[in-house]
Amino acid sequence: MTSGEEPPRTQERNTDGCSAIIRDGVAAAWPICLGYAPIGLAFGVLAQKAGLTPAEIGLMSLLVFAGSAQFIAVSMLSGGAAALPIILTTFTINLRHLLMSSSLAVHLKCLNAGWLTLYAYGVTDESFALNMTRFREKTWDWRRALALNHTANLAWIASTVLGGYGGLFIPAGAFGIDYALPAMFICLLVLQIRGGLYVAVALIAGLLAVAFSMLIPGNAYIVAATAAAATFGVFLKEWKGRASENGGVL
Amino acid sequence: MNVDYLLLVLGMGIVTYLPRWIPLILLSRRPMPEWLRQWLDFIPVAVLSALILPALVTTGEPRHLDVFQPALLISIPTFLFAWKTRSLAGTVTVGMALFWIAGKFPVP
């Protein structure tokens, strides 16, 4: 199960039973599921209108598991686009996961290739942000993270398939449910801020993303702004470190 | 379900999966240089901000600035609540409630 090169810290919690691990993962996943439900239902309805059967919808959610890319794929499908442009578009939209997986790798050092392969499947914006926050707590480990990922995955598949049956069980806009994911992202952003440097990086990333989103067509702005802001953060930290070494003002 | 559709979703699945998989396999195996570890440490805060802010202050296709959105207005008390409580469940509930209430009073 582990490479055995270094005793992984997460082994501490190995004594926990399987059911306790799954319970923790499922319990932590509920805000994600709440956010996925309306989006999944809406996607299912849209995909059904584009001519997809519930089985086809479920297969896409199972194989792709990426909300925004699936929405765009379906709108391209109903516009009569060929497979290759859809696949290329999917690639560019989901390229941001490259950065997220890189960041997650720091916390998954003890896993073998098989578990990593399974873990990679569940990397989404939501599960990434939630797990990164949780990994800083001693009570969280990769097993709970996997349980969280797959709970979110099940919620996504189920809600898209339900939507595909034409059932809008939740009327549009009810209880402000459209704001579930934005609210969750805002809280996850707050939880990631651990000092002035992080505030600076967040501000730079947000402002660059706004500017890039208006200048660059498509979704490349997310990756571009994120990478630029993180680079800025590294230089800022370096500069700050030097300034304090030299008895600087910062 | 026809073969064309199967190939399409398989292709979409592969191009989505590879960027999720390659860094996990490559980076979890070897020691990272300090600057890379530091760079990756900034990724969560940067990517969340890059996802949120454009959604709150721009609309349309092509995107243009539009700061008069209920989502932006609601994000301020939501942010403050998150900052004070650091509770994910609470923030989601409060954010939804505020957004729901705001929907009852359409901006003229």
HADDOCK unambig.tbl for C-alpha pairs under 7 A between the chains (distance, minus, plus):
assign (segid A and resid 31 and name CA) (segid B and resid 89 and name CA) 6.31 0.50 0.50
assign (segid A and resid 56 and name CA) (segid B and resid 1 and name CA) 6.68 0.50 0.50
assign (segid A and resid 60 and name CA) (segid B and resid 9 and name CA) 5.66 0.50 0.50
assign (segid A and resid 63 and name CA) (segid B and resid 9 and name CA) 6.75 0.50 0.50
assign (segid A and resid 63 and name CA) (segid B and resid 10 and name CA) 6.80 0.50 0.50
assign (segid A and resid 63 and name CA) (segid B and resid 13 and name CA) 4.95 0.50 0.50
assign (segid A and resid 64 and name CA) (segid B and resid 12 and name CA) 6.16 0.50 0.50
assign (segid A and resid 64 and name CA) (segid B and resid 13 and name CA) 4.31 0.50 0.50
assign (segid A and resid 64 and name CA) (segid B and resid 16 and name CA) 6.35 0.50 0.50
assign (segid A and resid 83 and name CA) (segid B and resid 8 and name CA) 5.55 0.50 0.50
assign (segid A and resid 87 and name CA) (segid B and resid 11 and name CA) 6.06 0.50 0.50
assign (segid A and resid 87 and name CA) (segid B and resid 12 and name CA) 5.04 0.50 0.50
assign (segid A and resid 90 and name CA) (segid B and resid 12 and name CA) 6.13 0.50 0.50
assign (segid A and resid 90 and name CA) (segid B and resid 16 and name CA) 6.93 0.50 0.50
assign (segid A and resid 91 and name CA) (segid B and resid 15 and name CA) 5.22 0.50 0.50
assign (segid A and resid 91 and name CA) (segid B and resid 16 and name CA) 5.96 0.50 0.50
assign (segid A and resid 94 and name CA) (segid B and resid 16 and name CA) 5.79 0.50 0.50
assign (segid A and resid 95 and name CA) (segid B and resid 19 and name CA) 6.11 0.50 0.50
assign (segid A and resid 97 and name CA) (segid B and resid 19 and name CA) 5.94 0.50 0.50
assign (segid A and resid 97 and name CA) (segid B and resid 20 and name CA) 5.47 0.50 0.50
assign (segid A and resid 98 and name CA) (segid B and resid 19 and name CA) 4.59 0.50 0.50
assign (segid A and resid 98 and name CA) (segid B and resid 20 and name CA) 5.59 0.50 0.50
assign (segid A and resid 98 and name CA) (segid B and resid 23 and name CA) 6.48 0.50 0.50
assign (segid A and resid 99 and name CA) (segid B and resid 43 and name CA) 6.88 0.50 0.50
assign (segid A and resid 101 and name CA) (segid B and resid 20 and name CA) 5.53 0.50 0.50
assign (segid A and resid 101 and name CA) (segid B and resid 23 and name CA) 5.64 0.50 0.50
assign (segid A and resid 101 and name CA) (segid B and resid 24 and name CA) 5.65 0.50 0.50
assign (segid A and resid 102 and name CA) (segid B and resid 23 and name CA) 4.89 0.50 0.50
assign (segid A and resid 102 and name CA) (segid B and resid 24 and name CA) 6.09 0.50 0.50
assign (segid A and resid 102 and name CA) (segid B and resid 27 and name CA) 6.55 0.50 0.50
assign (segid A and resid 102 and name CA) (segid B and resid 40 and name CA) 6.81 0.50 0.50
assign (segid A and resid 103 and name CA) (segid B and resid 40 and name CA) 4.89 0.50 0.50
assign (segid A and resid 103 and name CA) (segid B and resid 41 and name CA) 6.62 0.50 0.50
assign (segid A and resid 103 and name CA) (segid B and resid 43 and name CA) 6.65 0.50 0.50
assign (segid A and resid 105 and name CA) (segid B and resid 24 and name CA) 5.03 0.50 0.50
assign (segid A and resid 105 and name CA) (segid B and resid 27 and name CA) 5.80 0.50 0.50
assign (segid A and resid 105 and name CA) (segid B and resid 28 and name CA) 4.81 0.50 0.50
assign (segid A and resid 106 and name CA) (segid B and resid 28 and name CA) 6.27 0.50 0.50
assign (segid A and resid 108 and name CA) (segid B and resid 28 and name CA) 6.21 0.50 0.50
assign (segid A and resid 109 and name CA) (segid B and resid 28 and name CA) 4.75 0.50 0.50
assign (segid A and resid 109 and name CA) (segid B and resid 29 and name CA) 6.55 0.50 0.50
assign (segid A and resid 113 and name CA) (segid B and resid 25 and name CA) 6.70 0.50 0.50
assign (segid A and resid 116 and name CA) (segid B and resid 24 and name CA) 6.49 0.50 0.50
assign (segid A and resid 116 and name CA) (segid B and resid 25 and name CA) 6.76 0.50 0.50
assign (segid A and resid 117 and name CA) (segid B and resid 21 and name CA) 6.34 0.50 0.50
assign (segid A and resid 120 and name CA) (segid B and resid 20 and name CA) 5.11 0.50 0.50
assign (segid A and resid 120 and name CA) (segid B and resid 21 and name CA) 4.87 0.50 0.50
assign (segid A and resid 121 and name CA) (segid B and resid 17 and name CA) 6.34 0.50 0.50
assign (segid A and resid 121 and name CA) (segid B and resid 20 and name CA) 6.95 0.50 0.50
assign (segid A and resid 123 and name CA) (segid B and resid 20 and name CA) 6.38 0.50 0.50
assign (segid A and resid 129 and name CA) (segid B and resid 44 and name CA) 6.53 0.50 0.50
assign (segid A and resid 175 and name CA) (segid B and resid 96 and name CA) 6.46 0.50 0.50
assign (segid A and resid 175 and name CA) (segid B and resid 97 and name CA) 6.44 0.50 0.50
assign (segid A and resid 175 and name CA) (segid B and resid 100 and name CA) 5.24 0.50 0.50
assign (segid A and resid 176 and name CA) (segid B and resid 96 and name CA) 4.48 0.50 0.50
assign (segid A and resid 176 and name CA) (segid B and resid 97 and name CA) 6.00 0.50 0.50
assign (segid A and resid 176 and name CA) (segid B and resid 99 and name CA) 5.13 0.50 0.50
assign (segid A and resid 176 and name CA) (segid B and resid 100 and name CA) 3.97 0.50 0.50
assign (segid A and resid 177 and name CA) (segid B and resid 96 and name CA) 5.71 0.50 0.50
assign (segid A and resid 179 and name CA) (segid B and resid 95 and name CA) 6.51 0.50 0.50
assign (segid A and resid 179 and name CA) (segid B and resid 96 and name CA) 5.29 0.50 0.50
assign (segid A and resid 179 and name CA) (segid B and resid 99 and name CA) 6.48 0.50 0.50
assign (segid A and resid 180 and name CA) (segid B and resid 92 and name CA) 5.48 0.50 0.50
assign (segid A and resid 180 and name CA) (segid B and resid 95 and name CA) 6.92 0.50 0.50
assign (segid A and resid 180 and name CA) (segid B and resid 96 and name CA) 5.74 0.50 0.50
assign (segid A and resid 183 and name CA) (segid B and resid 78 and name CA) 6.63 0.50 0.50
assign (segid A and resid 183 and name CA) (segid B and resid 91 and name CA) 6.25 0.50 0.50
assign (segid A and resid 183 and name CA) (segid B and resid 92 and name CA) 5.12 0.50 0.50
assign (segid A and resid 183 and name CA) (segid B and resid 95 and name CA) 5.38 0.50 0.50
assign (segid A and resid 184 and name CA) (segid B and resid 88 and name CA) 6.43 0.50 0.50
assign (segid A and resid 184 and name CA) (segid B and resid 91 and name CA) 6.80 0.50 0.50
assign (segid A and resid 184 and name CA) (segid B and resid 92 and name CA) 5.49 0.50 0.50
assign (segid A and resid 185 and name CA) (segid B and resid 48 and name CA) 6.70 0.50 0.50
assign (segid A and resid 186 and name CA) (segid B and resid 79 and name CA) 6.14 0.50 0.50
assign (segid A and resid 187 and name CA) (segid B and resid 79 and name CA) 6.75 0.50 0.50
assign (segid A and resid 187 and name CA) (segid B and resid 82 and name CA) 5.14 0.50 0.50
assign (segid A and resid 187 and name CA) (segid B and resid 88 and name CA) 5.97 0.50 0.50
assign (segid A and resid 187 and name CA) (segid B and resid 91 and name CA) 6.44 0.50 0.50
assign (segid A and resid 189 and name CA) (segid B and resid 45 and name CA) 5.87 0.50 0.50
assign (segid A and resid 189 and name CA) (segid B and resid 48 and name CA) 5.93 0.50 0.50
assign (segid A and resid 189 and name CA) (segid B and resid 49 and name CA) 6.85 0.50 0.50
assign (segid A and resid 190 and name CA) (segid B and resid 82 and name CA) 6.63 0.50 0.50
assign (segid A and resid 190 and name CA) (segid B and resid 83 and name CA) 6.13 0.50 0.50
assign (segid A and resid 191 and name CA) (segid B and resid 86 and name CA) 6.67 0.50 0.50
assign (segid A and resid 192 and name CA) (segid B and resid 44 and name CA) 6.93 0.50 0.50
assign (segid A and resid 192 and name CA) (segid B and resid 45 and name CA) 5.61 0.50 0.50
assign (segid A and resid 193 and name CA) (segid B and resid 45 and name CA) 6.80 0.50 0.50
assign (segid A and resid 198 and name CA) (segid B and resid 45 and name CA) 6.76 0.50 0.50
assign (segid A and resid 201 and name CA) (segid B and resid 46 and name CA) 6.05 0.50 0.50
assign (segid A and resid 202 and name CA) (segid B and resid 45 and name CA) 5.66 0.50 0.50
assign (segid A and resid 202 and name CA) (segid B and resid 46 and name CA) 5.05 0.50 0.50
assign (segid A and resid 202 and name CA) (segid B and resid 49 and name CA) 5.49 0.50 0.50
assign (segid A and resid 205 and name CA) (segid B and resid 46 and name CA) 5.18 0.50 0.50
assign (segid A and resid 205 and name CA) (segid B and resid 49 and name CA) 5.96 0.50 0.50
assign (segid A and resid 205 and name CA) (segid B and resid 50 and name CA) 5.33 0.50 0.50
assign (segid A and resid 206 and name CA) (segid B and resid 49 and name CA) 4.87 0.50 0.50
assign (segid A and resid 206 and name CA) (segid B and resid 50 and name CA) 4.65 0.50 0.50
assign (segid A and resid 206 and name CA) (segid B and resid 53 and name CA) 5.36 0.50 0.50
assign (segid A and resid 209 and name CA) (segid B and resid 50 and name CA) 5.07 0.50 0.50
assign (segid A and resid 209 and name CA) (segid B and resid 54 and name CA) 6.29 0.50 0.50
assign (segid A and resid 210 and name CA) (segid B and resid 53 and name CA) 6.62 0.50 0.50
assign (segid A and resid 210 and name CA) (segid B and resid 54 and name CA) 4.74 0.50 0.50
assign (segid A and resid 213 and name CA) (segid B and resid 54 and name CA) 7.00 0.50 0.50
assign (segid A and resid 213 and name CA) (segid B and resid 63 and name CA) 6.60 0.50 0.50
assign (segid A and resid 214 and name CA) (segid B and resid 62 and name CA) 6.81 0.50 0.50
assign (segid A and resid 214 and name CA) (segid B and resid 63 and name CA) 5.04 0.50 0.50
assign (segid A and resid 214 and name CA) (segid B and resid 64 and name CA) 5.96 0.50 0.50
assign (segid A and resid 222 and name CA) (segid B and resid 47 and name CA) 6.89 0.50 0.50
assign (segid A and resid 222 and name CA) (segid B and resid 50 and name CA) 5.62 0.50 0.50
assign (segid A and resid 222 and name CA) (segid B and resid 51 and name CA) 6.51 0.50 0.50
assign (segid A and resid 225 and name CA) (segid B and resid 50 and name CA) 6.44 0.50 0.50
assign (segid A and resid 226 and name CA) (segid B and resid 43 and name CA) 6.56 0.50 0.50
assign (segid A and resid 226 and name CA) (segid B and resid 46 and name CA) 5.03 0.50 0.50
assign (segid A and resid 226 and name CA) (segid B and resid 47 and name CA) 5.11 0.50 0.50
assign (segid A and resid 226 and name CA) (segid B and resid 50 and name CA) 6.36 0.50 0.50
assign (segid A and resid 229 and name CA) (segid B and resid 46 and name CA) 6.28 0.50 0.50
assign (segid A and resid 230 and name CA) (segid B and resid 39 and name CA) 5.51 0.50 0.50
assign (segid A and resid 230 and name CA) (segid B and resid 42 and name CA) 5.15 0.50 0.50
assign (segid A and resid 230 and name CA) (segid B and resid 43 and name CA) 5.93 0.50 0.50
assign (segid A and resid 230 and name CA) (segid B and resid 46 and name CA) 6.48 0.50 0.50
assign (segid A and resid 231 and name CA) (segid B and resid 39 and name CA) 6.28 0.50 0.50
assign (segid A and resid 233 and name CA) (segid B and resid 42 and name CA) 6.86 0.50 0.50
assign (segid A and resid 234 and name CA) (segid B and resid 35 and name CA) 6.92 0.50 0.50
assign (segid A and resid 234 and name CA) (segid B and resid 38 and name CA) 6.42 0.50 0.50
assign (segid A and resid 234 and name CA) (segid B and resid 39 and name CA) 5.85 0.50 0.50
